[in-house]
Amino acid sequence: MSRKAISVAALTALCLTGLAACGSDTDNSAAPKKKGASQVAVKLVSGSDGDVCELDTDTAAAGPVTFTVVNESAAGVTEVELMDGQKILGEKENLAPGLPEVSFTLTLGGGDYEVYCPGATEERIPFEVTGEAAAEPTGDTAELLAAGAKDYTTYVNTQLDAMVVGVQDLQKAVDSGDVAAAQKAYADARPFYEKIESDVEGFVMEGFDPTDNKGNLDYLIDMRASNLDEAVGWSGFHAVERDLFEAKKITDQTKKYAADLVTNVTKLAEVGKTLEFKPEDLANGAAALLEEVQSGKITGEEEAYSHIDLVDFANNVEGAQQAYAALRPGLEKIDAELVKTIDGRFTAVTDDLEGYKDPTALGGYRPYTAELKASDGKKLSATVQSLQDVLGRLAEKAATA
C-alpha cells in the first residue's frame, strides 16, 4: 500500500476516535464537517503484509476535529494517537478487533501532525491541518513552564481515569475465571500506572501513619516481591500477576486482590484531582521514571511472573517524554542546545524499543526472558543512561527559570 493510502487509512482511525481536524466544506480532499467539527475516520485492518491504519483523509481544516476509530481485524494494532512532535495530543487505547467504534475530539491549529498507530506496517502517518496555525506559546520562560505543568496535570488525570477502567476490566476477567483473558487484561491495565508512577507515589490514606504500608497507596497498588512488607502481605497488580502467571489459576484470593486493586486505584484517581505540579516536579518525575527503567525493568524485577517488563519500560519512557514535552517550550528558551540533545536521545531510546515490538505478545512487546536480559540488558541500559544523564539536568533549570 502506498504512503498516501496508508495515511488515509490512519486518518480514518483518528476520525473514528475524534483526534484529528477535518477539512473545509469546500475542499473535497479534506475531512468533511459535521456539527462544526471535521470528521476523520480511522479503520484498523489486517492486510496481506501486516496490520494497517486506514484513514479516509489525511487533511483537515483548522478547528475542532473528531477522530472516530474502529478496529475491524487488526490484532496487532490496538492504539491510535495524534502526535504533535513528541507530544501526544489525544489517544485511544485497547482497541481490540470487533469492539464498537470510539472517538475523540481536539481543536487543532494549522500545521503538520502525525497519526501514530503502534504495530502497523506504517506506524507514523503524516496528517496536515490547513488554515491558521495555532498561536505560539507566549510569555516569559517561567510562564511557559507553568503552563506546561498545568497541561501535564490534565495528562496525569487522564491516565488515572483510564487506569480505573483498566483495573475494572481486569477484575471482570478475573471474576470470570478465564485465566487467558485475565492475563491479557493485566497486560492492558499496566501501562497507565507506569506512565505516571513517579507523580503519584507516596500518597498515604487518611488515618494511617506515613510509615504504615497498610495505608500507602503505592504499596497497595504496585508492591512486588522485592519490597514485600510481611505485616501487610501481597497486594495490587503483582499479587494478581503472581496468581495468573505463576500459579496459572484464579482463586477466591485472586478475586479479592483484583477487587482491592479497583478500590485502591479509584482512591488514587480521586487524589489525582487535587494534584498540582510545579515545573521542577515534571523534570524530577521524568528523571525518576528513567530510574525506574534501570532499577526495575531492565533488571526484570518488576514483572517477575508475566515478563512484560518491556511493556513497562516503554510506558515509563512515554511518561517521561510527556513530562518533558510539557516543559519543552520553556526549556527551549533556557537551553536550546540541551533540548536538541534530549530530543535526539529520546529518539534513540524509542528506536531501540521498536526492535522488541511483537503484536502477538501480551502488551505488544517480546517477553523479557532471562535469555533476552542476558543478551540485550546492557545495551538497553546504556541507551537509557545516555538519556538519563541529560534529563537529570532539567530540574534545576526549571526551578531557577
C-alpha positions as CSV (number, residue, x, y, z in Angstrom):
1,M,0.0,0.0,0.0
2,S,1.3,3.5,-0.8
3,R,2.2,6.0,1.8
4,K,-0.8,8.1,0.7
5,A,-3.2,5.2,1.0
6,I,-1.9,4.3,4.5
7,S,-2.1,7.9,5.6
8,V,-5.7,8.0,4.5
9,A,-6.4,4.7,6.4
10,A,-4.7,6.0,9.6
11,L,-6.7,9.2,9.4
12,T,-9.9,7.2,9.2
13,A,-9.0,5.7,12.5
14,L,-8.4,9.1,14.0
15,C,-11.8,10.4,12.8
16,L,-13.4,7.4,14.5
17,T,-11.7,8.4,17.7
18,G,-12.1,12.1,17.3
19,L,-8.5,13.2,17.4
20,A,-8.0,15.0,14.1
21,A,-9.4,18.0,12.5
22,C,-11.2,17.6,9.2
23,G,-11.1,19.6,6.1
24,S,-13.1,22.6,4.9
25,D,-16.6,22.2,3.4
26,T,-15.3,23.2,0.0
27,D,-12.1,21.1,-0.1
28,N,-13.1,17.7,-1.4
29,S,-9.7,16.2,-0.2
30,A,-10.2,17.4,3.3
31,A,-12.3,15.9,6.1
32,P,-16.0,16.7,5.9
33,K,-17.6,18.6,8.7
34,K,-20.5,17.6,10.9
35,K,-21.9,19.8,13.6
36,G,-18.9,22.2,13.3
37,A,-16.2,19.5,13.7
38,S,-14.2,18.0,10.9
39,Q,-14.7,14.2,10.8
40,V,-11.8,11.8,10.3
41,A,-12.4,8.0,10.2
42,V,-9.7,5.6,11.2
43,K,-10.0,1.9,10.5
44,L,-7.6,-0.7,11.7
45,V,-7.5,-3.8,9.4
46,S,-5.4,-6.8,8.8
47,G,-3.6,-6.6,5.4
48,S,-1.6,-9.0,3.3
49,D,1.7,-7.5,4.6
50,G,0.6,-6.8,8.2
51,D,-1.9,-4.7,10.1
52,V,-2.7,-1.3,8.6
53,C,-4.2,2.1,9.8
54,E,-6.6,3.3,7.1
55,L,-7.5,7.0,7.2
56,D,-10.3,8.3,5.0
57,T,-8.4,11.6,4.6
58,D,-5.0,12.9,5.7
59,T,-6.1,16.6,5.7
60,A,-8.5,18.6,7.8
61,A,-9.3,22.3,8.4
62,A,-8.1,24.1,11.5
63,G,-10.6,23.9,14.3
64,P,-12.4,21.1,16.1
65,V,-11.5,17.7,14.6
66,T,-13.2,14.4,15.6
67,F,-11.3,11.1,15.1
68,T,-13.5,8.0,15.0
69,V,-11.6,4.8,15.3
70,V,-12.8,1.2,14.8
71,N,-10.7,-1.9,14.8
72,E,-12.1,-4.4,12.3
73,S,-9.4,-7.1,12.2
74,A,-6.0,-5.8,13.3
75,A,-4.9,-7.9,16.2
76,G,-1.5,-6.3,16.3
77,V,-2.7,-2.6,16.4
78,T,-4.8,-1.6,19.4
79,E,-3.9,2.0,19.9
80,V,-4.1,5.3,17.9
81,E,-2.5,8.6,18.9
82,L,-2.4,12.0,17.4
83,M,1.1,13.4,17.8
84,D,2.5,17.0,17.6
85,G,6.2,16.4,17.6
86,Q,6.9,14.4,20.8
87,K,3.6,15.3,22.5
88,I,0.6,13.1,22.5
89,L,-2.4,15.4,21.9
90,G,-5.0,12.6,22.1
91,E,-5.3,8.8,22.0
92,K,-7.4,5.8,22.2
93,E,-6.1,2.5,23.6
94,N,-7.2,-1.1,24.0
95,L,-8.9,-1.1,20.6
96,A,-9.5,-4.8,20.3
97,P,-10.9,-6.1,17.0
98,G,-14.7,-6.2,17.0
99,L,-15.3,-3.6,19.6
100,P,-17.6,-0.6,18.9
101,E,-16.1,2.5,17.3
102,V,-14.8,5.2,19.6
103,S,-13.9,8.8,19.1
104,F,-12.1,11.8,20.5
105,T,-12.1,15.4,19.5
106,L,-9.3,18.0,19.5
107,T,-9.2,21.7,18.5
108,L,-6.2,21.9,16.1
109,G,-4.3,24.8,14.7
110,G,-2.8,24.6,11.2
111,G,0.3,22.6,10.9
112,D,1.8,19.2,10.4
113,Y,0.9,16.3,12.8
114,E,1.2,12.6,12.8
115,V,-1.2,9.8,13.4
116,Y,0.7,7.1,15.3
117,C,-0.6,3.5,15.2
118,P,1.9,1.3,17.0
119,G,2.4,-2.0,15.4
120,A,1.0,-1.1,12.0
121,T,3.1,-1.7,8.8
122,E,3.5,2.1,8.7
123,E,3.2,3.4,12.2
124,R,3.6,7.1,11.7
125,I,1.3,8.7,9.1
126,P,1.6,12.4,8.3
127,F,-1.6,14.4,8.9
128,E,-2.0,18.0,7.8
129,V,-4.2,20.6,9.3
130,T,-4.8,23.6,7.0
131,G,-5.6,27.1,7.9
132,E,-4.3,29.4,10.6
133,A,-1.5,28.0,12.7
134,A,-2.0,27.6,16.4
135,A,-0.6,30.5,18.3
136,E,2.9,30.0,19.5
137,P,3.3,29.9,23.3
138,T,3.9,33.4,24.6
139,G,5.1,34.8,27.8
140,D,8.4,34.7,29.7
141,T,10.1,31.4,30.4
142,A,8.6,30.9,33.9
143,E,5.1,31.4,32.4
144,L,5.7,28.8,29.7
145,L,7.0,26.3,32.2
146,A,4.0,26.9,34.5
147,A,1.6,26.5,31.6
148,G,3.3,23.2,30.7
149,A,2.9,22.0,34.3
150,K,-0.8,22.8,34.2
151,D,-1.2,20.9,30.9
152,Y,0.6,17.9,32.4
153,T,-1.8,17.8,35.3
154,T,-4.5,17.0,32.8
155,Y,-2.4,14.3,31.3
156,V,-1.9,12.6,34.7
157,N,-5.6,12.7,35.4
158,T,-6.4,11.2,32.0
159,Q,-4.1,8.3,32.8
160,L,-5.6,7.8,36.2
161,D,-9.1,7.7,34.8
162,A,-8.0,5.2,32.1
163,M,-6.4,3.1,34.8
164,V,-9.6,2.9,36.8
165,V,-11.3,1.4,33.6
166,G,-8.3,-0.9,33.0
167,V,-8.4,-2.4,36.5
168,Q,-12.2,-2.7,36.4
169,D,-11.8,-4.8,33.2
170,L,-9.1,-6.8,34.9
171,Q,-11.5,-7.5,37.8
172,K,-14.2,-8.7,35.4
173,A,-11.8,-11.0,33.7
174,V,-10.6,-12.4,37.0
175,D,-14.1,-12.9,38.2
176,S,-15.0,-14.8,35.0
177,G,-12.4,-17.4,35.9
178,D,-10.8,-17.2,32.4
179,V,-7.0,-17.1,33.1
180,A,-6.0,-16.2,29.5
181,A,-8.5,-13.3,29.4
182,A,-7.3,-12.1,32.8
183,Q,-3.6,-12.3,31.7
184,K,-4.5,-10.1,28.7
185,A,-6.5,-7.7,30.9
186,Y,-3.5,-7.5,33.2
187,A,-1.1,-6.5,30.4
188,D,-3.6,-4.0,29.1
189,A,-4.1,-2.3,32.5
190,R,-0.4,-1.9,33.4
191,P,0.7,1.0,31.1
192,F,-1.3,3.7,32.8
193,Y,0.4,3.5,36.1
194,E,3.8,3.1,34.5
195,K,3.4,6.4,32.7
196,I,2.8,8.4,35.8
197,E,4.0,6.4,38.8
198,S,6.7,8.9,39.8
199,D,3.9,11.6,40.1
200,V,1.5,9.6,42.2
201,E,3.8,7.7,44.6
202,G,3.8,8.4,48.3
203,F,0.2,9.0,49.0
204,V,-1.0,7.7,52.3
205,M,-4.7,7.3,53.1
206,E,-6.1,9.4,55.9
207,G,-5.7,7.9,59.4
208,F,-2.6,5.9,58.6
209,D,1.0,6.6,59.7
210,P,3.2,7.5,56.7
211,T,5.4,4.5,57.5
212,D,2.5,2.1,57.5
213,N,2.2,0.3,54.2
214,K,-1.4,-0.6,55.0
215,G,-2.3,2.9,54.0
216,N,0.3,3.5,51.4
217,L,-1.5,3.5,48.0
218,D,1.7,2.9,46.0
219,Y,2.4,-0.2,48.1
220,L,-1.1,-1.4,47.9
221,I,-1.2,-0.9,44.1
222,D,2.3,-1.7,42.9
223,M,4.2,-3.7,45.6
224,R,6.3,-6.6,44.4
225,A,8.3,-9.4,46.0
226,S,11.4,-7.3,46.4
227,N,9.7,-4.8,48.8
228,L,7.2,-7.2,50.4
229,D,6.1,-6.0,53.9
230,E,5.3,-9.1,55.8
231,A,3.0,-7.2,58.1
232,V,0.8,-6.2,55.2
233,G,1.3,-9.0,52.7
234,W,0.7,-9.2,49.0
235,S,-1.5,-6.7,47.3
236,G,-2.2,-5.0,44.0
237,F,-1.1,-5.6,40.4
238,H,1.7,-8.0,41.2
239,A,-0.4,-10.1,43.6
240,V,-2.8,-10.7,40.7
241,E,0.1,-11.2,38.3
242,R,1.7,-13.9,40.5
243,D,-1.6,-15.9,40.6
244,L,-2.3,-15.5,36.8
245,F,1.2,-16.2,35.5
246,E,3.0,-18.4,38.1
247,A,0.2,-20.4,39.6
248,K,-1.9,-20.0,36.4
249,K,-5.1,-20.2,38.3
250,I,-7.7,-17.9,39.8
251,T,-8.8,-18.4,43.4
252,D,-11.0,-16.5,45.7
253,Q,-7.9,-14.7,46.9
254,T,-7.1,-13.7,43.4
255,K,-10.6,-12.2,43.1
256,K,-10.1,-10.3,46.3
257,Y,-6.7,-9.0,45.1
258,A,-8.4,-7.7,41.9
259,A,-11.3,-6.1,43.8
260,D,-9.0,-4.4,46.3
261,L,-6.9,-3.1,43.3
262,V,-10.0,-1.5,41.9
263,T,-10.8,0.1,45.2
264,N,-7.3,1.5,45.7
265,V,-6.8,2.7,42.1
266,T,-10.2,4.5,42.4
267,K,-8.9,6.2,45.6
268,L,-5.7,7.2,43.8
269,A,-7.7,8.7,41.0
270,E,-9.7,10.8,43.5
271,V,-6.4,12.1,45.0
272,G,-5.2,12.9,41.4
273,K,-8.0,15.5,41.1
274,T,-6.3,17.5,43.8
275,L,-2.8,17.4,42.4
276,E,-0.9,20.5,41.3
277,F,2.6,20.3,39.8
278,K,5.5,22.7,39.6
279,P,7.8,22.7,36.6
280,E,10.6,21.1,38.6
281,D,8.2,18.3,39.6
282,L,7.8,17.3,36.0
283,A,11.5,17.4,35.4
284,N,12.2,15.3,38.5
285,G,9.4,12.9,37.6
286,A,10.7,12.3,34.1
287,A,14.2,11.5,35.5
288,A,12.6,9.2,38.2
289,L,10.7,7.3,35.5
290,L,14.0,6.5,33.8
291,E,15.5,5.4,37.1
292,E,12.5,3.0,37.3
293,V,13.5,1.6,33.9
294,Q,17.0,1.0,35.2
295,S,16.2,-0.4,38.6
296,G,13.0,-2.4,37.9
297,K,12.5,-3.1,34.2
298,I,16.0,-3.8,32.7
299,T,16.7,-6.0,35.8
300,G,13.5,-8.0,35.1
301,E,12.4,-7.4,38.7
302,E,9.1,-5.6,38.1
303,E,7.2,-8.2,36.1
304,A,8.8,-11.3,37.6
305,Y,5.9,-13.7,36.6
306,S,4.5,-12.2,33.4
307,H,7.8,-11.0,31.9
308,I,6.1,-7.9,30.3
309,D,8.9,-5.7,31.6
310,L,9.4,-4.2,28.2
311,V,5.8,-3.0,28.2
312,D,6.5,-1.2,31.5
313,F,9.8,0.1,30.1
314,A,8.1,1.6,27.0
315,N,5.4,3.3,29.1
316,N,7.9,4.6,31.7
317,V,9.7,6.2,28.7
318,E,6.5,7.6,27.2
319,G,5.6,9.1,30.6
320,A,9.0,10.8,30.8
321,Q,8.6,12.0,27.3
322,Q,5.2,13.6,28.0
323,A,6.6,15.4,31.1
324,Y,9.5,16.7,29.1
325,A,7.2,17.7,26.2
326,A,5.1,19.8,28.5
327,L,8.2,21.7,29.6
328,R,9.8,21.9,26.2
329,P,8.6,25.3,25.1
330,G,10.0,26.9,28.2
331,L,13.2,24.8,28.1
332,E,13.9,25.9,24.6
333,K,14.3,29.5,25.9
334,I,16.6,28.4,28.6
335,D,18.9,26.0,26.8
336,A,18.0,25.2,23.1
337,E,21.1,23.0,22.7
338,L,20.2,20.8,25.6
339,V,16.7,20.5,24.2
340,K,18.1,19.3,20.9
341,T,20.2,16.8,22.7
342,I,17.3,15.4,24.7
343,D,15.1,15.2,21.6
344,G,17.8,13.0,19.9
345,R,18.3,10.8,22.9
346,F,14.6,10.2,23.3
347,T,14.5,9.2,19.7
348,A,17.4,6.8,20.3
349,V,15.6,5.0,23.1
350,T,12.3,4.7,21.3
351,D,14.1,3.5,18.2
352,D,15.7,0.8,20.3
353,L,12.4,-0.3,21.7
354,E,10.9,-0.7,18.1
355,G,13.0,-3.8,17.7
356,Y,11.3,-5.5,20.6
357,K,7.7,-5.0,19.4
358,D,5.7,-8.1,18.9
359,P,2.0,-7.7,18.1
360,T,1.3,-11.3,19.1
361,A,2.7,-10.9,22.6
362,L,0.9,-9.6,25.7
363,G,1.2,-5.8,25.7
364,G,2.8,-5.8,22.3
365,Y,6.4,-6.4,23.3
366,R,8.5,-9.5,23.4
367,P,8.6,-11.3,26.8
368,Y,11.7,-10.2,28.8
369,T,13.1,-13.6,29.4
370,A,16.4,-14.4,31.2
371,E,17.9,-15.0,27.8
372,L,16.9,-11.6,26.4
373,K,18.1,-9.9,29.6
374,A,21.5,-11.6,29.3
375,S,21.9,-10.7,25.6
376,D,20.3,-7.2,25.5
377,G,20.1,-5.8,29.0
378,K,23.4,-3.9,29.0
379,K,22.7,-2.4,25.6
380,L,19.2,-1.2,26.7
381,S,20.7,0.2,29.9
382,A,23.4,2.2,28.1
383,T,20.8,3.8,25.8
384,V,18.6,4.8,28.7
385,Q,21.6,6.0,30.7
386,S,22.5,8.3,27.9
387,L,19.1,9.9,28.1
388,Q,19.0,9.9,31.9
389,D,22.3,11.8,32.1
390,V,20.9,14.8,30.2
391,L,17.4,14.6,31.5
392,G,18.7,14.9,35.1
393,R,19.9,18.4,34.3
394,L,16.4,19.8,33.8
395,A,15.0,20.2,37.3
396,E,17.5,22.8,38.3
397,K,16.9,24.7,35.1
398,A,13.2,24.6,35.5
399,A,13.2,25.6,39.2
400,T,15.5,28.6,38.6
401,A,13.9,30.0,35.4
